[in-house]
């Protein structure tokens, strides 16, 4: 994630774990999906369909990295029976970071930090 100007970037990473938060990020998620030219399995609608198919066994647990309030990366994940899994698991079409190729390393570091700090 490159700073937009000489001003240092403000990086925030949040865990989305409610349906309301998941619904609220839909447009930004799909915008990033298009920018990243990512596989269909990382599109918001795909993740929503997989989540709905699993019903109440599964809780959203998506890590979202923002740089200066812009979504720069997402790791689509879920909690199922107390275990962290990829959002498309157990038969994932794609389990990857959603970000541009140039941001992958820095987004991965931020997401790992967020998971390490999560309850």
N, C-alpha and C positions, 0 to 999 in steps of 0.2 A: 504494500500500500504506500504509494508515494504521496508525500505532502503536496497539496495543491499549490501552495505558495511557500515563502520562507517561514511562515508561521508553522510551528509544529502541529501535526495532526492530533486531534483528540480522538483516542480510540476507546470505545466502550464495547463490552461484550455482555449480552444478556441471555438468559435462558428463557425461552418461551415455553410455558407449560400449561397454558389454559386455552380453551377453544376461542375465547374472545381475542387473546393476543395473536393466536394463529390466524384468525380471520382478518385482524387489523393489518397484518404484514403482507397480505396477498399481493397487492399491486407492486410493492417494492421487491418482493420475492420474485415475481414473474419478470420484472424489469431486469433484475440481476441475472435471472435464468437466460434471458435473451442476450444480454451483454456477454455472458460467459459462453454462449453457444453450447450449453450443456445438454446432456441426454434427457429425453422425455421423462425418465424416472426421477429427475430432480425438480420437475415443474410442480408448482404449488398444487394444482388440481390433482396431479397423480398422487402426491403425498396425502392430500385430503381424502382421496378415494381409498387408499390403503388403510389410513387411520379409521375411516368409517367402517370398513369391512371387518376390522378387528374389535369394534365396539368398545365396551367399557373395560376390557382387559388391558388397554393400552392408554398411556398418558403422553401427550406431547412433551418433548424435551429437546427442542431445537436450539442450538447455540447460534446467536446472531451477532456478528461483528459489525459495528458501525464506525465509520471514519467521518468525523465532522458531521454527524447525524445522517450520513448516507450509508445504506446497507452495502457493505463491502464483501461479506461472506456469510454463509449459512452452512451449518452441519445439521442436516435433517436426521433427528434421532427420536427415540421414544423410550419410555420406561414400561417394561412389561414384567410382571411378577418380580419387581424390585431390581431388574437387570436393565442396563443401558444397551439398547440395540439400535441398529440403523433403522430409519423410519420405514423402509421397504422390506425389512426382514420378516419372516425367515427366508423368503424367496425373493430377494431384492433383484430388481432389474438394474439398479445402479445404487452403489453406496459410496458416496464421494463427497468432497466438499463442493459447495456451490459457490464459485468465485471465478474471477478471471484467472487465466494461467499465470500471469505475472504476479498475482497476489497470493497464490497458493501457500507458499512457505510462511508468510507473515500471518495469514488468516489461520493457518493450522496452529501456530504458536499461541495465538490469542484464544482459540477454542480450547486447546489443552489447558490453558490457565483457568478458563471458566469452568471446565469440568472438574479440575482439581479443587476449586473453591466451592463447588456446588454441594448442598447438603445431601 
